[in-house]
Amino acid sequence: MSITKKLSRLACATGATTVLSACLISTNAAATEKIRWQVPLAFPSHLIGLTTPVKHLSESLKAVSGGDIQLRYYEPGELVPPFEIMDAVSNGKYPAGYTWIGYDQGTIAALPLYSGAPFNLEPPAYLAWYYEGDGKKLLEEIYAQRNIHPMLCSIIGPEGAGWFANPIEKLEDFDGLRIRFAGIGGKILEKLGASVTMVPGGEIYQALERKTIDATEFSQPAVDKMLGLDQIIKNYIMPGWHQTLTTSHLLVNKGVWDKLQPQSRALIEMGCESATLKGFAESEWAQPTALRDYEKQGVKAQVLPEEVLRELERVTNEVLDEMAAKDEMFKRVLASQRQFMKHHSIWHGKGYLPRDFYRYE
């Protein structure tokens, strides 16, 4: 690929919706085939940064293709349950799905390293690893065995560590809790004595209300507020040690993907890149407002003591090493991430101001 073409693609990928449209049209990338996909969602479509990017994606693709590409998304359970999206796409029941791929960790062990892992990369570094490093290539290799073409289509920052009836002052405070917890973080809490269960996002409120669980995590402050979790529990734990970021992906049946014309594939890939940028901006805009609203409503946002975080990091590394010993692909992805984290640390540590400098109150 020539330097001119690379710069053209980069400019297209980093622009907003109107800029994206202009770039694509100017490079003659308009679609020439009709695409009509039904896309089941894992989360309700209004959740900021988590699923709102799929709306941006569908609207942008329709506009830039002159109506040739239309993705119609469906709320969780309308077509298939959230935990069944991967299989529905893999077997061709639906051409595509938009999901948090960590839901399928029981089938593919390495996926939580992509959906959000404990003490892992933060969003800027993750995007560098994914697009410029091994991340995208390895994920495509993972899903090729499932007849799926994956695309990163959303990224947000760290979650809250969860909603707990009582503050967490030491590791022993997790022992005995019945808690909804996702991804690798759930395995860590199991090792600390918690009883961990997985509940879809739309069912968490009822589970807390019925007291079938004592505590829960789900997403960022603004998203948790949309689910009304603060109406039941008033003690909010931060930071999101268990997920330093959260991603969502557009999964496309590989047979369907391979039959698309190159122009259509380029539009959809660029659409997901644009949606990722847009969703991240929406998310970062929403979180401080949500936290300040929590303060006004009497929600206590506790920051975990550093000694607790250090202990959680120690247990995390033990669990990650145990998982790597059991699964070769998990081992490869983890090694790639750790290598890049070590390489990136000189820039992360020296290039950015310490977080204490980012205060204006």
Backbone torsions as a table, in degrees:
resi	resn	phi	psi	omega
1	MET	NA	132.8	-178.6
2	SER	-71.7	161.2	177.7
3	ILE	-60.3	-39.3	-179.7
4	THR	-60.6	-45.6	-179.7
5	LYS	-66.3	-39.2	178.5
6	LYS	-61.9	-45.1	179.7
7	LEU	-65.5	-37.8	177.9
8	SER	-62.3	-43.4	-179.7
9	ARG	-66.6	-41.4	179.7
10	LEU	-62.2	-44.1	179.7
11	ALA	-61.6	-40.1	179.1
12	CYS	-65.2	-44.4	-173.1
13	ALA	-68.5	-27.8	-174.6
14	THR	-98.2	0.4	-178.5
15	GLY	-84.4	167.4	173.6
16	ALA	-78.3	-177.4	-173.0
17	THR	-56.9	-47.0	-177.0
18	THR	-67.4	-38.8	178.4
19	VAL	-66.5	-40.7	178.8
20	LEU	-58.1	-45.9	-179.1
21	SER	-59.8	-46.7	-178.1
22	ALA	-62.0	-42.2	-179.6
23	CYS	-61.8	-48.1	-175.1
24	LEU	-65.6	-41.3	-179.8
25	ILE	-67.3	-40.3	-177.5
26	SER	-67.5	-24.8	179.2
27	THR	-98.2	17.6	176.1
28	ASN	57.2	39.8	-178.1
29	ALA	-100.4	14.9	-179.5
30	ALA	-63.2	144.7	-178.0
31	ALA	-68.4	148.9	177.5
32	THR	-122.6	10.4	178.4
33	GLU	-132.3	155.8	-179.9
34	LYS	-89.3	126.2	177.5
35	ILE	-123.3	125.2	178.6
36	ARG	-132.4	100.9	-176.5
37	TRP	-112.3	137.1	166.3
38	GLN	-90.8	127.7	-173.3
39	VAL	-125.4	104.0	174.9
40	PRO	-71.8	144.7	179.9
41	LEU	-107.0	148.8	175.4
42	ALA	-85.3	-26.1	-178.3
43	PHE	-126.6	156.2	174.3
44	PRO	-55.4	143.9	-169.1
45	SER	-71.1	-10.1	-175.3
46	HIS	-94.3	-0.7	-175.1
47	LEU	-73.8	119.3	-170.1
48	ILE	-60.9	122.9	176.1
49	GLY	79.8	-25.7	-177.8
50	LEU	-85.7	-49.7	178.7
51	THR	-123.3	-15.8	177.5
52	THR	-57.5	-26.4	176.3
53	PRO	-59.4	-27.1	-179.1
54	VAL	-69.5	-30.1	174.8
55	LYS	-67.2	-45.4	176.8
56	HIS	-58.9	-43.0	-179.8
57	LEU	-60.8	-50.9	-175.8
58	SER	-65.6	-41.2	-179.7
59	GLU	-68.2	-40.4	-179.0
60	SER	-67.5	-43.2	-179.6
61	LEU	-64.7	-39.9	178.7
62	LYS	-63.6	-42.8	-177.9
63	ALA	-68.5	-47.6	-173.2
64	VAL	-73.5	-23.4	179.9
65	SER	-95.0	2.3	-177.5
66	GLY	66.0	29.0	178.6
67	GLY	90.6	-0.5	-179.1
68	ASP	-72.2	-32.9	179.5
69	ILE	-109.3	116.7	-179.7
70	GLN	-131.5	118.9	176.2
71	LEU	-106.8	116.3	177.3
72	ARG	-102.2	115.1	-177.4
73	TYR	-96.1	151.8	-175.7
74	TYR	-125.2	141.2	-178.2
75	GLU	-65.0	159.4	-178.3
76	PRO	-53.4	129.6	177.0
77	GLY	88.9	-15.1	179.7
78	GLU	-66.4	-38.6	177.4
79	LEU	-107.8	-51.9	177.6
80	VAL	-145.3	154.5	174.7
81	PRO	-62.3	151.9	-177.3
82	PRO	-53.6	-37.4	-176.2
83	PHE	-76.6	-3.8	-176.1
84	GLU	-111.6	9.0	-176.1
85	ILE	-65.1	-44.7	-178.6
86	MET	-58.0	-47.2	-179.3
87	ASP	-64.5	-38.0	-179.7
88	ALA	-64.5	-35.3	177.4
89	VAL	-77.0	-41.8	-178.2
90	SER	-59.2	-44.3	-177.0
91	ASN	-88.6	3.3	175.2
92	GLY	82.9	10.1	177.4
93	LYS	-61.5	-38.9	173.3
94	TYR	-132.3	147.4	-175.7
95	PRO	-70.4	-26.3	-176.1
96	ALA	-156.5	160.6	175.2
97	GLY	-148.9	153.6	-179.3
98	TYR	-118.8	117.6	-168.2
99	THR	-152.4	165.5	168.4
100	TRP	-90.4	108.9	-168.6
101	ILE	-71.1	-10.5	175.1
102	GLY	-63.2	-20.0	177.0
103	TYR	-59.4	-23.3	-175.7
104	ASP	-101.1	24.4	-178.3
105	GLN	-64.7	-25.0	178.1
106	GLY	-69.0	-22.7	179.6
107	THR	-98.3	-41.0	-179.3
108	ILE	-127.2	104.2	-170.4
109	ALA	-61.0	-30.5	-173.1
110	ALA	-78.2	-14.2	-172.0
111	LEU	-60.7	-36.7	178.7
112	PRO	-61.5	-21.1	175.8
113	LEU	-69.7	-18.5	177.0
114	TYR	-97.7	-32.3	-175.0
115	SER	-83.9	-17.2	-179.9
116	GLY	139.3	114.2	-174.6
117	ALA	-121.7	158.8	-178.4
118	PRO	-68.0	140.8	174.7
119	PHE	47.8	45.7	-173.8
120	ASN	-112.6	-163.8	-179.7
121	LEU	-62.0	145.0	170.6
122	GLU	-87.7	163.5	-171.0
123	PRO	-49.2	-49.2	-178.5
124	PRO	-59.8	-43.7	-179.9
125	ALA	-68.6	-37.4	179.4
126	TYR	-61.8	-44.1	-179.9
127	LEU	-62.3	-37.8	176.8
128	ALA	-63.0	-46.7	179.6
129	TRP	-64.0	-39.7	-175.7
130	TYR	-70.8	-50.5	-174.2
131	TYR	-83.8	-37.4	-174.8
132	GLU	-102.2	-20.9	-179.9
133	GLY	-101.2	-142.0	-174.8
134	ASP	-88.1	-10.2	-167.5
135	GLY	-56.8	-55.0	-176.7
136	LYS	-62.6	-44.9	-178.1
137	LYS	-61.3	-44.0	-179.2
138	LEU	-67.8	-38.2	179.7
139	LEU	-66.0	-39.6	177.2
140	GLU	-64.4	-35.8	176.4
141	GLU	-64.9	-42.1	179.3
142	ILE	-60.1	-47.7	-173.7
143	TYR	-81.1	-18.5	178.6
144	ALA	-58.0	-33.1	179.0
145	GLN	-70.1	-15.2	179.8
146	ARG	-107.3	11.1	179.3
147	ASN	61.7	41.6	-176.7
148	ILE	-133.4	140.3	169.4
149	HIS	-106.0	115.7	-177.3
150	PRO	-95.1	147.3	174.2
151	MET	-137.2	127.1	171.8
152	LEU	-60.7	127.0	-174.8
153	CYS	-136.5	10.4	176.5
154	SER	-172.1	140.9	170.6
155	ILE	-145.8	135.4	174.5
156	ILE	-130.4	168.7	-177.1
157	GLY	-77.3	-161.7	-175.3
158	PRO	-65.4	147.9	175.0
159	GLU	-81.8	176.1	163.5
160	GLY	-78.1	154.8	179.2
161	ALA	-77.2	-9.0	172.6
162	GLY	132.4	176.9	-179.7
163	TRP	-111.2	118.1	-175.2
164	PHE	-128.2	143.5	179.9
165	ALA	-63.7	-32.6	-178.2
166	ASN	-128.0	154.7	177.6
167	PRO	-60.0	156.1	175.2
168	ILE	-105.8	112.9	-178.2
169	GLU	-110.2	-18.5	-179.1
170	LYS	-155.3	163.3	-176.8
171	LEU	-59.6	-33.0	-177.4
172	GLU	-63.0	-18.0	-179.6
173	ASP	-68.4	-16.9	176.9
174	PHE	-81.8	-20.5	-174.6
175	ASP	-62.8	126.3	176.0
176	GLY	88.3	-8.5	-179.5
177	LEU	-70.2	139.4	169.1
178	ARG	-94.1	110.1	-168.4
179	ILE	-135.1	140.8	171.6
180	ARG	-87.0	118.6	-177.9
181	PHE	-147.9	138.2	-173.8
182	ALA	-107.9	162.4	171.4
183	GLY	66.7	-156.1	-177.5
184	ILE	-68.0	-29.1	177.5
185	GLY	-55.5	-34.8	177.6
186	GLY	-63.8	-38.3	178.3
187	LYS	-66.0	-34.4	179.0
188	ILE	-68.1	-43.6	179.1
189	LEU	-67.7	-32.6	174.5
190	GLU	-61.2	-40.9	179.2
191	LYS	-65.2	-25.9	179.2
192	LEU	-90.6	5.3	173.7
193	GLY	101.9	1.8	178.8
194	ALA	-79.7	153.4	172.9
195	SER	-97.9	106.4	-170.7
196	VAL	-100.5	134.6	176.2
197	THR	-131.1	157.6	177.7
198	MET	-110.5	122.9	179.3
199	VAL	-126.9	130.9	176.4
200	PRO	-57.3	152.1	-175.5
201	GLY	-52.7	-40.4	-176.5
202	GLY	-70.9	-8.5	-177.2
203	GLU	-111.0	0.4	-175.2
204	ILE	-67.2	-44.5	-178.4
205	TYR	-55.0	-47.5	-179.1
206	GLN	-64.6	-37.2	179.6
207	ALA	-64.8	-39.7	176.4
208	LEU	-68.7	-42.3	-178.0
209	GLU	-63.5	-38.4	-179.8
210	ARG	-85.5	-2.8	178.3
211	LYS	62.3	30.7	172.2
212	THR	-79.0	-16.6	170.6
213	ILE	-132.4	153.1	-179.5
214	ASP	-92.6	-27.8	-173.9
215	ALA	-152.7	165.3	-178.7
216	THR	-157.7	156.2	161.6
217	GLU	-122.3	156.5	169.8
218	PHE	-143.2	-68.1	-174.8
219	SER	-148.0	-146.1	-178.5
220	GLN	-82.2	167.3	-177.3
221	PRO	-51.4	-46.2	-177.0
222	ALA	-66.7	-36.4	179.3
223	VAL	-71.8	-44.3	178.0
224	ASP	-59.3	-35.2	179.0
225	LYS	-66.4	-38.3	177.1
226	MET	-61.0	-32.1	179.4
227	LEU	-83.9	-8.0	177.3
228	GLY	77.0	21.5	-176.9
229	LEU	-65.2	-28.6	179.7
230	ASP	-70.9	-12.2	178.5
231	GLN	-77.2	-17.5	-176.4
232	ILE	-107.5	-41.8	-178.9
233	ILE	-122.1	139.3	-176.9
234	LYS	-109.3	6.5	-179.4
235	ASN	-113.8	110.1	-174.9
236	TYR	-108.1	125.9	-177.3
237	ILE	-100.9	136.5	177.4
238	MET	-137.9	163.6	-4.5
239	PRO	-85.4	178.4	-178.9
240	GLY	-82.0	71.5	-179.6
241	TRP	-59.7	-30.6	-174.2
242	HIS	-80.7	-20.2	176.0
243	GLN	-146.0	99.2	-180.0
244	THR	-73.3	-8.4	173.5
245	LEU	-161.6	167.4	172.8
246	THR	-136.2	135.2	178.1
247	THR	-118.8	157.7	166.1
248	SER	-128.0	152.6	-176.5
249	HIS	-130.3	147.4	168.1
250	LEU	-92.2	116.1	177.4
251	LEU	-100.5	127.6	-178.4
252	VAL	-120.9	134.5	175.2
253	ASN	-54.8	128.7	-172.1
254	LYS	-66.1	-34.5	176.7
255	GLY	-63.0	-41.1	176.6
256	VAL	-65.3	-44.8	-178.4
257	TRP	-61.9	-46.0	-176.2
258	ASP	-65.5	-23.9	-179.3
259	LYS	-84.0	-12.3	179.8
260	LEU	-69.8	150.7	173.6
261	GLN	-69.7	151.0	-178.8
262	PRO	-53.9	-37.4	179.8
263	GLN	-62.9	-40.7	-179.5
264	SER	-67.2	-43.2	179.0
265	ARG	-61.5	-41.3	179.5
266	ALA	-63.6	-41.0	179.0
267	LEU	-62.4	-44.1	-177.1
268	ILE	-68.7	-42.0	177.5
269	GLU	-61.1	-46.5	179.8
270	MET	-66.7	-35.1	176.6
271	GLY	-60.5	-41.2	178.1
272	CYS	-68.8	-36.5	176.5
273	GLU	-62.7	-43.4	178.2
274	SER	-65.0	-41.2	179.8
275	ALA	-64.4	-36.1	178.1
276	THR	-62.6	-45.5	178.4
277	LEU	-63.4	-46.8	-178.3
278	LYS	-62.5	-45.2	-179.1
279	GLY	-64.7	-37.8	179.4
280	PHE	-65.1	-41.8	177.8
281	ALA	-62.6	-44.8	178.7
282	GLU	-59.1	-43.3	-177.1
283	SER	-65.8	-47.8	-179.3
284	GLU	-64.2	-30.4	177.6
285	TRP	-69.1	-35.9	-171.6
286	ALA	-83.0	-28.5	-169.9
287	GLN	-65.3	-47.1	-178.5
288	PRO	-61.6	-35.7	177.3
289	THR	-62.9	-43.6	179.6
290	ALA	-62.3	-43.4	-179.4
291	LEU	-65.0	-39.7	179.2
292	ARG	-69.1	-34.5	174.7
293	ASP	-65.4	-39.1	177.0
294	TYR	-58.6	-44.4	-179.9
295	GLU	-58.1	-43.6	-179.7
296	LYS	-65.1	-28.2	-175.7
297	GLN	-95.9	7.5	175.1
298	GLY	86.1	11.4	175.7
299	VAL	-79.5	130.4	179.5
300	LYS	-93.5	116.7	178.6
301	ALA	-96.3	98.5	-177.3
302	GLN	-87.9	131.9	172.3
303	VAL	-94.2	125.4	-177.9
304	LEU	-59.9	139.4	176.2
305	PRO	-59.2	147.4	-177.8
306	GLU	-59.5	-36.1	-179.0
307	GLU	-65.0	-32.8	176.3
308	VAL	-69.5	-42.8	178.2
309	LEU	-62.2	-39.7	178.8
310	ARG	-64.1	-39.7	178.3
311	GLU	-68.4	-39.7	177.0
312	LEU	-63.3	-37.8	177.3
313	GLU	-64.3	-39.9	178.7
314	ARG	-61.8	-47.9	179.9
315	VAL	-65.8	-36.8	177.7
316	THR	-57.4	-47.5	-178.5
317	ASN	-64.4	-34.2	175.8
318	GLU	-63.2	-46.4	-178.5
319	VAL	-66.6	-42.8	179.6
320	LEU	-61.0	-42.6	179.2
321	ASP	-65.6	-38.1	177.1
322	GLU	-63.8	-41.7	179.8
323	MET	-68.4	-38.1	179.5
324	ALA	-64.9	-33.6	-179.9
325	ALA	-69.3	-19.8	-176.3
326	LYS	-99.9	-15.2	-174.4
327	ASP	-142.0	121.8	-174.3
328	GLU	-66.4	-41.2	-179.5
329	MET	-69.1	-39.4	174.9
330	PHE	-57.0	-43.8	-179.6
331	LYS	-61.3	-42.1	-179.1
332	ARG	-66.2	-45.2	-179.1
333	VAL	-66.3	-45.5	-179.8
334	LEU	-60.2	-43.9	180.0
335	ALA	-62.0	-39.9	179.0
336	SER	-64.8	-44.3	179.2
337	GLN	-64.8	-45.4	-179.2
338	ARG	-63.7	-39.5	178.7
339	GLN	-63.0	-43.1	-179.9
340	PHE	-70.3	-37.7	177.1
341	MET	-58.7	-42.3	179.1
342	LYS	-65.3	-44.0	179.8
343	HIS	-65.2	-40.9	-174.8
344	HIS	-76.1	-19.5	-171.5
345	SER	-60.2	-32.3	-179.5
346	ILE	-64.9	-36.2	177.3
347	TRP	-76.9	-44.4	-179.3
348	HIS	-61.6	-40.3	-175.4
349	GLY	-81.3	-33.4	-175.4
350	LYS	-103.5	-27.2	-173.8
351	GLY	-84.7	-27.4	-177.5
352	TYR	-102.6	144.7	173.6
353	LEU	-62.5	143.6	172.2
354	PRO	-56.9	149.2	-174.1
355	ARG	-62.3	-24.3	179.9
356	ASP	-64.2	-19.9	179.9
357	PHE	-77.9	-15.6	-174.9
358	TYR	-92.6	61.9	-179.5
359	ARG	-136.7	134.3	-178.9
360	TYR	-134.0	30.6	179.9
361	GLU	-138.5	NA	NA
